[in-house]
Amino acid sequence: MLPDIDSLALFVRAAELRSLTKAAEASHIGLAAASRRMALLEHRFKTPLLERSSRGVDLTPAGASLLPHAKALLVEINQMQAEMRDHADGRKGALRILANTSVMTESLPDDVAGFARQNPEVRLVLEEKWSDEIVRALLASEGDVGIIVEGARTEGLETMEYSSDRIAAVVPSDHPLARRAEMSFTDLLDYDLVALEANSSMMRLLAAQAVIAERTLHLRVEVRSFEAVCRMVQVGLGLGLLPYQAASVLAAGLGLVVRPLAEEWAVRRMLVCVKKERMSNTSVAQLLEYLSRDRSQDL
């Protein structure tokens, strides 16, 4: 027999909180009832899962092995319940869209809104991730459709072109480089830089181009969001590098100047990705068709 779901949820909370007392409180049950549930769960698996001490609880080797499976099972159950509620309400279920930061701040919000207006019966779940994270999530069936920057490994996925952007420099309006209409990447390498985290696809591209130019990236600050890059530039911590469209919107109210990089490699293609077996899903197919439409007809 499968273990009781409520008991698995209690076990996960106890492992995360390192306390059965706190897990019982979070589950809105008494400590005695929580202890009985854990005892029954351990009896079902025929092995201890938690080690009790005066400091709380720790996972046994068996508990450490169970934890990721329990978490994954609870996620699947929550998704199942949400999708069944959608069907009960007359919806087709949730469509999980994973997108990188660039498209989340550019064309995707308008596309998602347009698709939602045409398909009100589809519930959309939109999540922001790095491109490599999106590929891993799609392959693990943790998302339906992804939008990534070209360059990530996409073996096992079907891809189609979605859009493109150009990397740009973000500089204070009184900086000497602000007077230029366009600049090269090497122009920036004499200055301190504010950039995204090293595991972002854009930073990997910039680091590779610096190596090709036999120059060094002087990274003074690394942040996770486009907004943070612009704020760090505004307070004088360095020059920023961001996608042109997103940077233009963010910089307008901060007194910053955005200049596109002249190099051909600074243009990046955005790809829509999906597992082949998901393409037969009606909602997925509708979204793919919508994202591949001729956008000139929207004007």
C-alpha positions in Angstrom: 0.0 0.0 0.0 1.1 3.6 -0.6 2.0 5.7 2.4 -0.6 8.2 3.6 -0.1 11.6 1.8 -0.7 13.6 5.0 2.0 11.6 6.8 4.4 12.2 3.9 3.7 15.9 4.1 4.3 15.9 7.8 7.6 14.1 7.3 8.7 16.7 4.7 7.8 19.5 7.1 9.7 17.8 10.0 12.8 17.4 7.8 12.7 21.0 6.6 12.0 22.5 10.0 14.2 19.9 11.8 11.5 19.7 14.4 8.4 17.4 14.8 6.8 20.0 17.1 7.0 22.7 14.5 5.9 20.4 11.8 2.9 19.4 13.9 2.0 23.1 14.3 2.4 23.8 10.6 0.1 20.8 9.9 -2.4 22.0 12.4 -2.4 18.8 14.5 -1.2 18.0 18.0 2.2 16.7 18.7 0.8 13.3 19.9 -1.0 12.8 16.6 2.1 13.8 14.7 4.2 11.3 16.6 1.7 8.6 15.8 1.7 9.4 12.1 5.5 9.3 12.0 5.5 6.0 13.9 3.0 4.5 11.4 5.0 5.8 8.4 8.2 4.3 9.8 6.3 1.0 10.4 5.1 1.0 6.8 8.6 1.5 5.5 10.1 -0.9 8.2 12.9 1.5 9.0 13.5 4.7 11.1 13.2 7.9 9.1 13.9 10.5 11.8 16.4 10.6 14.7 15.0 12.4 17.7 17.1 14.4 20.1 16.8 17.4 22.5 17.7 19.7 19.5 14.9 18.4 17.3 15.1 15.8 14.6 17.6 14.7 12.0 17.1 12.5 8.9 18.4 8.9 9.1 20.0 7.6 5.9 16.6 6.1 5.0 14.9 9.4 5.7 17.4 11.3 3.5 16.7 8.8 0.7 12.9 9.2 1.1 12.9 13.0 1.3 13.3 13.9 -2.5 10.8 11.2 -3.5 8.3 12.5 -1.0 8.8 16.1 -2.2 8.3 15.1 -5.8 5.2 13.1 -5.0 3.6 16.0 -3.1 4.3 18.4 -6.0 2.7 15.9 -8.4 -0.3 15.5 -6.2 -0.7 19.3 -5.9 -0.5 19.7 -9.7 -3.0 16.8 -10.1 -5.5 18.5 -7.7 -5.1 21.9 -9.4 -5.7 20.3 -12.9 -8.7 18.4 -11.7 -10.1 21.6 -10.2 -9.6 23.2 -13.6 -11.6 20.4 -15.3 -14.3 20.7 -12.7 -14.5 24.5 -13.5 -14.6 23.8 -17.2 -11.0 24.7 -17.9 -8.6 22.5 -19.9 -5.9 22.4 -17.2 -2.7 24.4 -16.5 -0.2 25.2 -19.1 3.3 25.7 -17.5 5.5 28.2 -19.4 9.1 28.6 -18.3 10.9 31.7 -19.6 14.2 33.4 -19.3 14.5 36.9 -17.9 15.0 38.6 -21.2 11.7 37.5 -22.8 9.9 38.0 -19.5 10.7 41.7 -19.7 10.2 42.1 -23.4 7.6 40.4 -25.7 6.4 37.5 -23.7 4.0 39.3 -21.3 2.1 40.7 -24.3 2.0 37.3 -26.0 0.8 35.5 -22.9 -1.9 38.1 -22.5 -3.0 37.8 -26.1 -3.1 34.0 -25.9 -5.1 34.1 -22.6 -7.7 36.3 -24.3 -8.1 33.9 -27.1 -8.0 30.8 -24.9 -9.8 31.7 -21.6 -10.3 28.1 -20.8 -6.6 27.5 -20.3 -5.0 28.4 -17.0 -1.4 29.7 -17.5 1.4 29.2 -15.0 4.4 31.4 -15.9 7.8 30.9 -14.2 11.1 32.8 -14.6 14.3 30.7 -14.8 17.8 30.7 -16.4 17.9 29.0 -19.8 19.8 25.9 -18.5 17.3 25.5 -15.7 14.5 25.6 -18.2 16.0 22.9 -20.3 16.4 20.6 -17.3 12.9 21.3 -16.1 11.4 20.5 -19.5 13.3 17.3 -19.8 12.1 16.3 -16.3 8.5 17.2 -17.3 8.4 20.0 -14.9 7.1 22.4 -17.5 5.3 22.3 -20.8 6.8 25.1 -22.9 10.1 26.9 -22.4 11.7 30.0 -24.0 15.5 30.1 -23.8 18.5 31.9 -25.2 20.1 30.0 -28.1 23.3 28.2 -26.9 21.9 26.1 -24.1 22.0 22.3 -24.8 18.6 21.3 -26.2 19.1 17.6 -26.9 15.7 15.8 -26.4 13.7 19.0 -27.2 12.0 20.4 -30.3 12.9 24.1 -30.9 11.7 27.0 -33.0 12.8 30.6 -33.2 10.8 33.1 -31.1 12.5 36.4 -31.1 16.0 38.1 -30.9 17.6 40.8 -28.9 21.0 42.6 -28.8 23.2 43.0 -25.8 23.7 46.7 -24.9 25.8 48.8 -22.5 24.1 50.7 -19.7 26.0 53.8 -18.7 25.4 57.0 -16.6 24.4 59.9 -18.8 27.6 61.9 -17.8 30.0 59.0 -18.6 32.3 59.6 -21.6 30.9 56.6 -23.5 27.4 58.0 -23.3 28.2 60.4 -26.1 28.6 57.5 -28.6 25.7 56.2 -30.6 27.1 52.7 -30.6 30.0 51.0 -28.9 32.0 47.9 -29.0 32.4 45.3 -26.2 36.1 46.1 -25.8 35.3 49.7 -25.1 33.8 48.6 -21.9 36.6 46.4 -20.7 38.6 49.3 -19.4 35.9 50.0 -16.7 34.4 48.2 -13.8 31.3 46.2 -14.8 28.0 45.4 -13.1 26.6 42.1 -14.5 24.2 39.2 -14.0 25.3 36.1 -12.1 28.0 34.0 -13.7 25.6 31.1 -14.5 23.4 33.2 -16.8 23.7 32.6 -20.5 24.6 36.2 -21.2 27.5 36.2 -18.8 28.9 33.0 -20.2 28.8 34.6 -23.6 30.5 37.8 -22.4 33.2 35.8 -20.6 33.9 33.8 -23.7 34.2 36.9 -25.8 36.6 38.5 -23.3 38.8 35.5 -23.6 38.7 35.7 -27.4 39.7 39.4 -27.1 42.5 38.4 -24.7 41.0 40.9 -22.2 39.7 40.6 -18.6 36.1 41.3 -17.3 36.4 43.6 -14.3 33.3 42.4 -12.5 32.7 44.7 -9.5 29.1 43.6 -8.8 27.1 40.5 -9.8 23.3 40.5 -9.3 20.4 38.4 -10.4 17.9 40.9 -11.9 18.0 43.5 -14.7 16.6 46.1 -12.3 19.5 45.5 -9.9 22.0 46.0 -12.7 20.5 49.4 -13.5 20.4 50.5 -9.9 24.0 49.6 -9.4 25.0 51.6 -12.5 22.9 54.5 -11.3 24.8 54.7 -8.0 28.2 54.5 -9.8 29.4 51.0 -9.1 30.2 50.3 -12.8 28.8 50.0 -16.3 26.1 47.5 -17.0 25.4 44.9 -19.8 21.8 43.9 -20.5 19.5 43.1 -23.4 18.7 46.3 -25.3 14.9 46.3 -25.1 14.7 45.5 -21.4 17.5 48.0 -20.6 15.8 50.8 -22.5 12.7 50.4 -20.5 14.4 50.2 -17.1 17.0 52.9 -17.7 14.5 55.6 -18.8 13.6 56.6 -15.3 17.0 56.3 -13.8 19.0 58.9 -15.9 20.9 56.2 -17.7 21.9 55.8 -21.3 21.6 52.5 -23.3 23.9 51.9 -26.3 23.8 48.6 -28.3 27.0 46.7 -28.8 28.2 46.7 -32.4 29.5 43.1 -32.6 27.5 40.5 -34.6 27.7 38.0 -31.7 25.8 40.5 -29.5 22.6 39.5 -31.2 21.0 36.6 -29.4 18.2 34.4 -30.7 15.4 33.3 -28.4 14.1 29.8 -28.9 10.8 28.1 -27.9 11.4 24.6 -26.6 9.1 21.7 -25.9 9.4 17.9 -25.5 8.1 16.2 -28.7 5.5 14.1 -26.8 4.0 17.3 -25.3 3.4 18.8 -28.8 0.3 16.6 -29.2 -1.4 18.3 -26.2 -4.1 20.7 -27.6 -3.2 23.6 -25.3 0.5 23.3 -26.0 -0.1 23.1 -29.8 -2.3 26.2 -29.6 0.4 28.1 -27.7 3.1 27.1 -30.1 1.0 28.2 -33.0 0.4 31.6 -31.3 4.0 32.2 -30.5 5.1 31.4 -34.1 2.5 33.8 -35.7 3.5 36.8 -37.9 3.6 39.6 -35.3 3.4 42.3 -38.0 -0.3 41.5 -38.2 -0.6 42.6 -34.5 0.3 46.2 -35.5 
